[in-house]
Amino acid sequence: MITDHLVVLQIIIPLMAAPLCVFIRNANVTWALATIISWICLVISITLMQQVMATGEIIYELGGWAAPWGIEYRVDMLNAWVLVIVTSVGAMVTPYAKLSAEKEIDNDRLYIFYAMLLLCETGLLGITVTGDAFNLFVFLEISALSTYVLISMGKDRRGLTAAYRYLIMGTLGATFYITGVGLLYMQTGSLNIADLGKLIPDVADSRTVQAALAFMTVGLCVKLALFPLHMWLPNAYAFAPSVVTVFLAATATKVAVYALVRVIFTIFGGVDILEAVQISDVLIAMAIVAMFGGSAVAIYQTNIKRMLAYSSLAQIGYMILGLSMNSVLGVSAGLVHLFNHAMMKGGLFMVMGCVVYRIGSAKLGDMAGLGKQMPVTMGAFVLGGLSLIGVPLTVGFVSKWALLQAALEKGWWPIAVLIVISSLMAVVYIWRVVEVVYFQAAPAGRVAVKEAPLMMMIPMLTLIGAAYYFGIDGTTTMDIAGRAAESLIGGLK
């Protein structure tokens, strides 16, 4: 039955569709193909999640070779959760891309854009489902190489510099990760993630294994842009085409966080590595600096895409802080924030894509008076901003409330206070936009601006609406994240 092969079809379908876009070369046809494929991937991921919830972990052996000799794909609650995040965003981005990409990318390169978008999604989905540490590196490179192209495709030439910087940093990150994988293979003779989890406890005291952990952690922290390894991200988000920024902000860093979770809690889970080598203190310190540093720098930005990019650095800090707590509630808070941040930040970057589509700029000064001229779009920005702050009934509140509970559960009162203070910093940079958009007059001589096209507004409002739907019904996402957290650390903490 075809349902027995859904795990591998999740990868094969977008992988095969990407080169097909290059052969077709017609912008409209490749857009339609990318949209259909992205929705098929969403249906598959939802089906896989339902299967996992009903029957437990799914194991798929490629070529019939049993692990650890062969490569296997594994889908548990955590994998399924991340698959739904990536495919949900992909399904929203492709319809939105029709007009946004036509505005910001040369028409004769649009077919390449859709090919790279599908290839990037393939890489992200591959990272998520693979059960092999080396295969994870392969998919990491597939997503990274396509990302470099996507960032550089806009008409703003600064995108080329941003893509080159990301290429350098991304290559360093990948090199660190694969070095760690090589050290693990040298010590254990295995690349299978589940098998490594069983073998590591016997050799955990060796310097080789500890060095492998260090290399893999640093490499993945570059990919997920944790302070101070974040320097590639602000320019990449600010100068990439708007639709590329939406997709990357909502998926790429989330999948990198997932990969780090898999390394810490699955490969090294048998030895409780966070406590064994005390890297939790380092990660907590880096997360807190990211929370405050990202928000502080965001306050002073005049390019709103860049402002939201620095805001993402702060949100990544919340995710890593939750994971570093090494408790079911803390890990649950970090995992639920993967989904919540994808919804609200994806929606906010879609708002900016609509603004760029109409006025050709993401600069704060150029947005004066847009509250009256683009009321729906700017209303969506305010709603998304409230979620980013963490106002009750939003997904931002669900994440931060869970994070606060996790901190208080461990008796970390100072950390809880810092979470609240850093959240309030978001009020400042969101209010700066609100003030200009609603309380300043439109610049003299600007042609009357229309509301964003419906094809762009529907995906935007869907993501912003999700940020409120899952904020009001916070139990659904928290239950899934909680089950994933319990499977990772056994519910012992």
ZAMARGU-4260 file (C-alpha; in steps of 0.2 Angstrom, whole numbers, plus 5000, padded with zeros to 4 digits):
<rodrens>
0) 5000/5000/5000 | 5005/5018/4996 | 5002/5023/5014 | 5017/5011/5019 | 5029/5022/5009
5) 5023/5039/5015 | 5039/5043/5025 | 5050/5041/5009 | 5037/5049/4998 | 5038/5065/5009
10) 5056/5067/5002 | 5055/5060/4985 | 5040/5070/4979 | 5047/5087/4981 | 5065/5081/4976
15) 5058/5075/4960 | 5048/5090/4957 | 5063/5102/4959 | 5072/5097/4943 | 5055/5096/4934
20) 5053/5115/4937 | 5070/5117/4928 | 5064/5107/4913 | 5047/5116/4912 | 5054/5134/4914
25) 5037/5142/4913 | 5035/5153/4928 | 5016/5150/4930 | 5017/5131/4927 | 5031/5129/4940
30) 5022/5140/4952 | 5007/5129/4950 | 5018/5113/4952 | 5026/5120/4968 | 5010/5124/4975
35) 5002/5107/4972 | 5018/5098/4979 | 5018/5108/4994 | 5000/5104/4998 | 5003/5086/4995
40) 5018/5086/5007 | 5006/5094/5020 | 4993/5081/5018 | 5007/5067/5020 | 5014/5075/5036
45) 4997/5077/5044 | 4994/5058/5040 | 5011/5053/5047 | 5007/5063/5063 | 4990/5054/5065
50) 4998/5037/5062 | 5012/5041/5075 | 4998/5046/5088 | 4988/5031/5084 | 5002/5017/5083
55) 5018/5025/5089 | 5035/5027/5080 | 5036/5023/5061 | 5052/5015/5055 | 5056/5014/5036
60) 5071/5005/5030 | 5078/5011/5013 | 5082/4998/5001 | 5077/4984/5013 | 5094/4986/5022
65) 5091/4984/5041 | 5099/4997/5052 | 5113/5001/5057 | 5120/4995/5041 | 5107/5003/5030
70) 5099/5020/5031 | 5082/5021/5040 | 5069/5035/5041 | 5061/5036/5058 | 5046/5047/5063
75) 5041/5049/5081 | 5031/5062/5089 | 5045/5075/5088 | 5048/5072/5069 | 5030/5072/5065
80) 5028/5089/5074 | 5042/5097/5064 | 5036/5089/5048 | 5019/5098/5051 | 5028/5114/5055
85) 5038/5114/5039 | 5025/5108/5027 | 5012/5120/5034 | 5023/5135/5031 | 5027/5128/5014
90) 5009/5126/5009 | 5006/5144/5014 | 5021/5151/5006 | 5019/5144/4988 | 5002/5153/4985
95) 5009/5169/4992 | 5024/5167/4981 | 5015/5170/4965 | 5014/5189/4966 | 5028/5192/4979
100) 5041/5183/4969 | 5035/5191/4952 | 5038/5208/4960 | 5055/5205/4968 | 5063/5192/4956
105) 5067/5194/4938 | 5054/5184/4927 | 5067/5174/4918 | 5073/5167/4934 | 5056/5162/4943
110) 5057/5144/4937 | 5074/5143/4946 | 5066/5151/4962 | 5053/5137/4963 | 5065/5123/4959
115) 5076/5130/4974 | 5061/5132/4985 | 5056/5114/4983 | 5074/5108/4985 | 5076/5118/5001
120) 5060/5110/5008 | 5066/5093/5003 | 5082/5096/5013 | 5072/5102/5028 | 5060/5087/5027
125) 5075/5075/5025 | 5084/5082/5040 | 5068/5079/5050 | 5064/5061/5045 | 5082/5053/5043
130) 5088/5042/5057 | 5106/5043/5051 | 5118/5056/5057 | 5128/5057/5040 | 5112/5057/5030
135) 5107/5072/5041 | 5122/5081/5035 | 5118/5077/5017 | 5101/5085/5019 | 5108/5099/5028
140) 5119/5103/5013 | 5104/5101/5001 | 5094/5114/5011 | 5109/5125/5013 | 5115/5126/4995
145) 5097/5130/4989 | 5095/5143/5002 | 5111/5152/4996 | 5103/5153/4979 | 5086/5159/4986
150) 5094/5173/4996 | 5104/5180/4981 | 5089/5180/4969 | 5082/5197/4973 | 5085/5213/4964
155) 5093/5220/4979 | 5112/5217/4976 | 5115/5217/4994 | 5107/5200/4994 | 5122/5193/4985
160) 5133/5198/4999 | 5121/5191/5012 | 5121/5175/5003 | 5140/5174/5002 | 5141/5178/5021
165) 5129/5164/5024 | 5139/5152/5013 | 5155/5155/5023 | 5146/5153/5040 | 5135/5139/5034
170) 5150/5129/5027 | 5159/5131/5043 | 5144/5125/5053 | 5142/5110/5041 | 5161/5106/5043
175) 5160/5107/5062 | 5145/5095/5062 | 5152/5082/5050 | 5169/5082/5060 | 5159/5078/5075
180) 5150/5064/5066 | 5167/5057/5060 | 5173/5057/5078 | 5158/5047/5083 | 5160/5035/5069
185) 5178/5032/5074 | 5173/5028/5092 | 5157/5018/5089 | 5158/5012/5071 | 5140/5017/5069
190) 5131/5032/5060 | 5113/5027/5065 | 5106/5039/5077 | 5096/5026/5087 | 5111/5015/5088
195) 5122/5028/5093 | 5111/5032/5108 | 5114/5014/5114 | 5133/5014/5111 | 5137/5031/5118
200) 5135/5027/5136 | 5149/5014/5136 | 5161/5027/5128 | 5154/5043/5135 | 5170/5047/5145
205) 5182/5047/5131 | 5188/5063/5124 | 5184/5058/5107 | 5165/5057/5111 | 5166/5074/5121
210) 5175/5082/5106 | 5162/5075/5094 | 5148/5083/5105 | 5157/5100/5105 | 5159/5100/5086
215) 5141/5095/5082 | 5134/5107/5095 | 5144/5122/5088 | 5140/5117/5070 | 5121/5116/5073
220) 5121/5132/5083 | 5128/5141/5068 | 5114/5134/5058 | 5101/5139/5070 | 5109/5156/5073
225) 5112/5156/5091 | 5121/5171/5098 | 5136/5174/5095 | 5135/5163/5079 | 5121/5173/5072
230) 5130/5185/5061 | 5124/5178/5044 | 5105/5179/5049 | 5100/5198/5049 | 5107/5202/5032
235) 5100/5186/5025 | 5083/5190/5031 | 5083/5208/5027 | 5090/5207/5009 | 5082/5191/5002
240) 5066/5192/4992 | 5052/5193/5005 | 5044/5176/5001 | 5061/5168/5004 | 5062/5177/5021
245) 5045/5171/5026 | 5050/5153/5022 | 5067/5153/5030 | 5062/5162/5046 | 5048/5150/5049
250) 5057/5134/5045 | 5076/5134/5043 | 5081/5139/5060 | 5067/5128/5068 | 5074/5112/5059
255) 5091/5116/5065 | 5085/5117/5083 | 5076/5100/5080 | 5093/5093/5074 | 5102/5100/5090
260) 5088/5092/5100 | 5091/5075/5092 | 5109/5076/5095 | 5107/5081/5113 | 5092/5070/5118
265) 5094/5055/5107 | 5112/5052/5102 | 5118/5058/5119 | 5102/5055/5129 | 5108/5039/5137
270) 5121/5049/5147 | 5111/5065/5151 | 5124/5075/5142 | 5118/5092/5148 | 5122/5088/5165
275) 5137/5076/5162 | 5148/5089/5154 | 5138/5104/5160 | 5134/5112/5143 | 5117/5117/5149
280) 5125/5132/5158 | 5133/5138/5142 | 5118/5136/5132 | 5107/5145/5145 | 5120/5159/5145
285) 5120/5161/5126 | 5101/5160/5126 | 5099/5174/5138 | 5111/5185/5129 | 5102/5181/5113
290) 5085/5185/5121 | 5091/5202/5127 | 5104/5206/5113 | 5092/5202/5099 | 5078/5212/5106
295) 5089/5227/5110 | 5097/5228/5093 | 5079/5226/5085 | 5073/5242/5094 | 5086/5253/5084
300) 5082/5245/5066 | 5075/5256/5053 | 5072/5242/5041 | 5058/5232/5047 | 5063/5215/5039
305) 5080/5218/5048 | 5071/5222/5064 | 5061/5206/5063 | 5077/5196/5060 | 5084/5202/5076
310) 5068/5198/5084 | 5070/5180/5078 | 5087/5179/5087 | 5078/5183/5103 | 5065/5170/5099
315) 5078/5157/5096 | 5085/5161/5113 | 5068/5156/5121 | 5069/5139/5112 | 5086/5135/5117
320) 5083/5141/5135 | 5068/5129/5136 | 5078/5114/5129 | 5093/5118/5141 | 5082/5116/5156
325) 5082/5098/5154 | 5065/5095/5161 | 5049/5089/5152 | 5040/5106/5154 | 5056/5115/5149
330) 5058/5105/5133 | 5039/5106/5130 | 5040/5125/5130 | 5055/5125/5118 | 5046/5113/5106
335) 5030/5122/5106 | 5039/5138/5103 | 5045/5130/5086 | 5027/5130/5080 | 5021/5146/5088
340) 5036/5156/5082 | 5034/5149/5064 | 5016/5155/5064 | 5018/5172/5071 | 5035/5177/5063
345) 5029/5169/5046 | 5014/5180/5047 | 5024/5196/5051 | 5036/5193/5037 | 5021/5190/5025
350) 5015/5207/5031 | 5031/5215/5026 | 5031/5206/5009 | 5014/5214/5006 | 5021/5231/5011
355) 5036/5229/4999 | 5024/5223/4985 | 5014/5240/4987 | 5027/5253/4991 | 5044/5244/4986
360) 5052/5247/5003 | 5053/5239/5020 | 5060/5255/5028 | 5051/5262/5043 | 5050/5280/5037
365) 5042/5274/5021 | 5028/5266/5030 | 5020/5282/5037 | 5002/5282/5035 | 5000/5264/5029
370) 4987/5261/5043 | 4974/5270/5034 | 4979/5265/5016 | 4982/5246/5020 | 4971/5243/5035
375) 4970/5224/5034 | 4988/5222/5032 | 4994/5234/5045 | 4980/5226/5057 | 4988/5209/5054
380) 5005/5217/5059 | 4998/5223/5075 | 4990/5206/5079 | 5006/5197/5075 | 5016/5210/5085
385) 5005/5206/5101 | 5008/5188/5099 | 5027/5191/5098 | 5026/5201/5114 | 5016/5187/5122
390) 4999/5195/5125 | 4986/5182/5132 | 4976/5172/5119 | 4991/5172/5107 | 5003/5158/5104
395) 5017/5169/5110 | 5009/5169/5128 | 5007/5150/5127 | 5026/5148/5124 | 5032/5161/5137
400) 5019/5155/5150 | 5026/5137/5148 | 5044/5144/5149 | 5040/5153/5165 | 5032/5138/5173
405) 5047/5128/5168 | 5059/5140/5176 | 5049/5142/5192 | 5047/5123/5193 | 5066/5122/5194
410) 5067/5137/5206 | 5075/5148/5194 | 5067/5164/5199 | 5080/5176/5191 | 5078/5167/5175
415) 5059/5169/5176 | 5061/5188/5179 | 5073/5189/5164 | 5060/5180/5153 | 5047/5193/5157
420) 5059/5208/5155 | 5065/5202/5138 | 5047/5199/5132 | 5042/5217/5137 | 5057/5223/5126
425) 5046/5218/5111 | 5033/5231/5115 | 5046/5244/5111 | 5050/5239/5093 | 5033/5234/5089
430) 5026/5251/5095 | 5039/5260/5085 | 5031/5253/5069 | 5013/5256/5076 | 5017/5274/5079
435) 5024/5277/5062 | 5010/5268/5053 | 4995/5274/5062 | 5000/5291/5070 | 5011/5299/5056
440) 5004/5306/5040 | 5009/5298/5023 | 5024/5307/5015 | 5019/5321/5003 | 5019/5315/4985
445) 5017/5297/4988 | 5004/5289/4976 | 4989/5282/4985 | 4993/5264/4991 | 4980/5250/4989
450) 4977/5236/5000 | 4988/5220/4997 | 4981/5208/4984 | 4969/5194/4990 | 4981/5180/4985
455) 4994/5187/4997 | 4982/5192/5011 | 4974/5175/5013 | 4990/5166/5017 | 4996/5180/5028
460) 4979/5181/5038 | 4979/5162/5039 | 4996/5162/5048 | 4991/5176/5059 | 4974/5168/5063
465) 4983/5152/5068 | 4993/5162/5080 | 4977/5166/5089 | 4968/5150/5086 | 4982/5140/5094
470) 4984/5153/5107 | 4965/5151/5113 | 4967/5132/5111 | 4984/5131/5118 | 4981/5113/5125
475) 4982/5105/5107 | 5000/5110/5103 | 5006/5109/5121 | 5000/5091/5122 | 5009/5086/5106
480) 5025/5095/5112 | 5023/5087/5129 | 5022/5070/5122 | 5037/5073/5111 | 5047/5080/5127
485) 5042/5064/5137 | 5048/5053/5123 | 5065/5062/5123 | 5069/5062/5141 | 5057/5048/5147
490) 5047/5059/5159 | 5060/5056/5172 | 5063/5074/5176
</rodrens>
